Amino acid sequence: MRPDLLTIETVPGRIAASGDPWADMDDHPQSLEPFLELVRRDQEAGLPDAPWPPVYPKMAGEPPRVAPSRARKPKPSPSG
């Protein structure tokens, strides 16, 4: 299936011909536990979250939202 073929004009006919693939979605709830376990495992391994879009507040543990070339360099220690 090519996503570019799913348009406002084509989807109603496709659903009428083959049925709504999501019609019984709520009849088969699934647990989020496997996903949450992946998150816990990644966090314990030190894998950072992907950067959030700038319209969101900065999240705990999120890396700096700046291009590395624009990042402030650490100041040299006084002992040299």
N, C-alpha and C positions, 0 to 999 in steps of 0.2 A: 504494500500500500504506500502510495506516495502522499505525504501530508499536504502537498500543494494542491491535490485534487479534492481535498475536503474543504469545501467552501459553503457559504450560506446558501448558495443555489443547489449544491449537490447533496449535502447531508440529509435534508428531509426525504428526498427520494430514496437514498440508500437505506435509511431507517425504515421507511415504508416497505421496501423490498425485502430486507433481511432481518428486520426487528432491531430493537434497541439492545445493544450489547451490555448496557449497564442497568437494565430494568430490574434485575434481581440482586443487584449489588448489596443492598441492605439486608438481604436474606442470608448472607454469608459473612458475618463480621469476623474480622481476624484480629489477633492480639498485636500490640505494638512492642511486646516484650523482646522479640528477636532484634528489632531495630534498636531498642534502648540498650540491649546488651552490646551491640556493635559500637554504640556511642560510648558506653562505659569502657569497653576494651580500648578504643582509640584514645580516649582521654587518659587512661592509665598508662598507655604507651607513649604519651606525650605528643600525639598527633594533633596539631592545632585545627580548629574549625576554619572553614573557608572564610575569607573576609566578607563582612556584611556590607551591603550597599551603603553609601555615605548618608543616606536619609535616615538610617537607623542609628540609635545611640551606640557608642563603642561597647562591645561585649567583653566580659571578663576573659582574659587570656588571648584576646584577639591581637594579632601582630599589628605593628604600626601601619596606618593607612597613608603611606607616603611612598613614592617611588624611591628605591634605594639610592639613586643618584641625588635625590633631594633631601635625604635623611640627614639629620644633624649628626656630626661626627662626635664621638665621646671626647670630652676634654682630657688632655694629658694629665697624668697624676703629678702632683707637685714634686714628688721624689725623682721624677724624671725618667 
